[in-house]
Amino acid sequence: MAPYIATGDLLPRTPADLERDIAQYVVACERDGTLLGMGALKPYATGLAEVIALAVDPRAQGRGVGQMIVERLVRRAAELGIGEAFALTRVPGFFHRLGFATVEKGRFPLKVWSDCARCARRHCCDETAVHLGDVASRRTLG
């Protein structure tokens, strides 16, 4: 996560955040254990979950790693009975290729109140909100 935190593409996570949420993460590795990418699912009490902390090593980009991670997170959301997923991203085209649609950030007030309100970029946010409905019926994305 560190290179993406340094560029501002990911928000920093404290050790306590990671410890609390570790079961929500999906990690993709090479057979030799080399880390390729990761992402997590943050469920909300409203039948909604957010794809967070999605990062793929630049050397692995374009190989389907990000798609595999997001597909696994969406399957996990379906298994939990969550009907919708969303993400805030600087790369909306990636999510569009997976079937997500651009929506207004205001559609996710819990996100805005809990995370965006304490973000250093809250007054100059350059992220796009993307949304995927009917999560339970998705076998694959795209």
Contacts in CASP RR format, 6 or more apart in sequence:
PFRMAT RR
TARGET T0000
AUTHOR 0000-0000-0000
METHOD contacts of the structure
MODEL  1
MAPYIATGDLLPRTPADLERDIAQYVVACERDGTLLGMGALKPYATGLAE
VIALAVDPRAQGRGVGQMIVERLVRRAAELGIGEAFALTRVPGFFHRLGF
ATVEKGRFPLKVWSDCARCARRHCCDETAVHLGDVASRRTLG
1 10 0 8 1.000
1 13 0 8 1.000
1 38 0 8 1.000
1 53 0 8 1.000
1 55 0 8 1.000
3 55 0 8 1.000
4 10 0 8 1.000
4 55 0 8 1.000
5 11 0 8 1.000
5 12 0 8 1.000
8 121 0 8 1.000
9 55 0 8 1.000
9 90 0 8 1.000
10 53 0 8 1.000
10 55 0 8 1.000
11 115 0 8 1.000
11 119 0 8 1.000
13 21 0 8 1.000
13 53 0 8 1.000
21 40 0 8 1.000
21 42 0 8 1.000
24 40 0 8 1.000
24 41 0 8 1.000
24 42 0 8 1.000
24 43 0 8 1.000
25 38 0 8 1.000
25 39 0 8 1.000
25 40 0 8 1.000
25 53 0 8 1.000
26 38 0 8 1.000
26 39 0 8 1.000
26 40 0 8 1.000
26 41 0 8 1.000
26 69 0 8 1.000
26 72 0 8 1.000
26 73 0 8 1.000
26 76 0 8 1.000
27 35 0 8 1.000
27 37 0 8 1.000
27 38 0 8 1.000
27 39 0 8 1.000
28 35 0 8 1.000
28 36 0 8 1.000
28 37 0 8 1.000
28 38 0 8 1.000
28 56 0 8 1.000
28 60 0 8 1.000
28 65 0 8 1.000
28 66 0 8 1.000
28 68 0 8 1.000
28 69 0 8 1.000
29 35 0 8 1.000
29 36 0 8 1.000
29 37 0 8 1.000
30 36 0 8 1.000
35 57 0 8 1.000
36 56 0 8 1.000
36 57 0 8 1.000
36 60 0 8 1.000
36 63 0 8 1.000
36 65 0 8 1.000
37 55 0 8 1.000
37 56 0 8 1.000
37 57 0 8 1.000
37 60 0 8 1.000
37 65 0 8 1.000
37 66 0 8 1.000
37 69 0 8 1.000
38 53 0 8 1.000
38 54 0 8 1.000
38 55 0 8 1.000
38 69 0 8 1.000
39 51 0 8 1.000
39 52 0 8 1.000
39 53 0 8 1.000
39 54 0 8 1.000
39 55 0 8 1.000
39 69 0 8 1.000
39 73 0 8 1.000
40 51 0 8 1.000
40 52 0 8 1.000
40 53 0 8 1.000
40 73 0 8 1.000
41 49 0 8 1.000
41 50 0 8 1.000
41 51 0 8 1.000
41 52 0 8 1.000
41 73 0 8 1.000
41 76 0 8 1.000
41 77 0 8 1.000
41 85 0 8 1.000
42 49 0 8 1.000
42 50 0 8 1.000
42 51 0 8 1.000
42 52 0 8 1.000
43 49 0 8 1.000
43 77 0 8 1.000
43 80 0 8 1.000
43 82 0 8 1.000
44 50 0 8 1.000
44 110 0 8 1.000
44 111 0 8 1.000
46 110 0 8 1.000
47 81 0 8 1.000
47 82 0 8 1.000
47 83 0 8 1.000
47 84 0 8 1.000
48 82 0 8 1.000
48 83 0 8 1.000
48 84 0 8 1.000
48 85 0 8 1.000
48 86 0 8 1.000
48 108 0 8 1.000
48 110 0 8 1.000
49 73 0 8 1.000
49 77 0 8 1.000
49 80 0 8 1.000
49 82 0 8 1.000
49 84 0 8 1.000
49 85 0 8 1.000
49 86 0 8 1.000
49 135 0 8 1.000
50 85 0 8 1.000
50 86 0 8 1.000
50 87 0 8 1.000
50 88 0 8 1.000
50 108 0 8 1.000
50 111 0 8 1.000
51 70 0 8 1.000
51 73 0 8 1.000
51 74 0 8 1.000
51 85 0 8 1.000
51 86 0 8 1.000
51 87 0 8 1.000
52 87 0 8 1.000
54 66 0 8 1.000
54 69 0 8 1.000
54 70 0 8 1.000
54 87 0 8 1.000
54 89 0 8 1.000
56 65 0 8 1.000
56 66 0 8 1.000
56 69 0 8 1.000
57 65 0 8 1.000
66 94 0 8 1.000
67 97 0 8 1.000
67 98 0 8 1.000
67 141 0 8 1.000
70 95 0 8 1.000
70 98 0 8 1.000
70 141 0 8 1.000
71 98 0 8 1.000
71 140 0 8 1.000
71 141 0 8 1.000
73 85 0 8 1.000
74 85 0 8 1.000
74 132 0 8 1.000
74 135 0 8 1.000
74 138 0 8 1.000
74 141 0 8 1.000
75 138 0 8 1.000
77 83 0 8 1.000
77 85 0 8 1.000
77 135 0 8 1.000
78 135 0 8 1.000
78 136 0 8 1.000
78 138 0 8 1.000
81 135 0 8 1.000
81 136 0 8 1.000
82 135 0 8 1.000
83 133 0 8 1.000
83 134 0 8 1.000
83 135 0 8 1.000
83 136 0 8 1.000
84 131 0 8 1.000
84 132 0 8 1.000
84 133 0 8 1.000
84 134 0 8 1.000
84 135 0 8 1.000
85 100 0 8 1.000
85 131 0 8 1.000
85 132 0 8 1.000
85 133 0 8 1.000
85 135 0 8 1.000
86 100 0 8 1.000
86 103 0 8 1.000
86 107 0 8 1.000
86 108 0 8 1.000
86 111 0 8 1.000
86 129 0 8 1.000
86 130 0 8 1.000
86 131 0 8 1.000
86 132 0 8 1.000
87 95 0 8 1.000
87 100 0 8 1.000
87 129 0 8 1.000
87 130 0 8 1.000
88 105 0 8 1.000
88 111 0 8 1.000
88 116 0 8 1.000
88 127 0 8 1.000
88 128 0 8 1.000
88 129 0 8 1.000
88 130 0 8 1.000
89 95 0 8 1.000
89 127 0 8 1.000
89 128 0 8 1.000
89 130 0 8 1.000
90 126 0 8 1.000
90 127 0 8 1.000
90 128 0 8 1.000
92 100 0 8 1.000
92 102 0 8 1.000
92 128 0 8 1.000
92 130 0 8 1.000
95 130 0 8 1.000
95 132 0 8 1.000
96 102 0 8 1.000
96 130 0 8 1.000
97 142 0 8 1.000
98 132 0 8 1.000
98 141 0 8 1.000
98 142 0 8 1.000
99 132 0 8 1.000
99 141 0 8 1.000
99 142 0 8 1.000
100 130 0 8 1.000
100 131 0 8 1.000
100 132 0 8 1.000
101 130 0 8 1.000
101 131 0 8 1.000
101 132 0 8 1.000
102 128 0 8 1.000
102 129 0 8 1.000
102 130 0 8 1.000
102 131 0 8 1.000
103 129 0 8 1.000
103 130 0 8 1.000
103 131 0 8 1.000
104 129 0 8 1.000
105 111 0 8 1.000
105 112 0 8 1.000
105 116 0 8 1.000
105 125 0 8 1.000
105 127 0 8 1.000
105 129 0 8 1.000
106 112 0 8 1.000
106 129 0 8 1.000
107 129 0 8 1.000
107 131 0 8 1.000
108 129 0 8 1.000
116 122 0 8 1.000
116 125 0 8 1.000
119 125 0 8 1.000
132 138 0 8 1.000
132 141 0 8 1.000
END
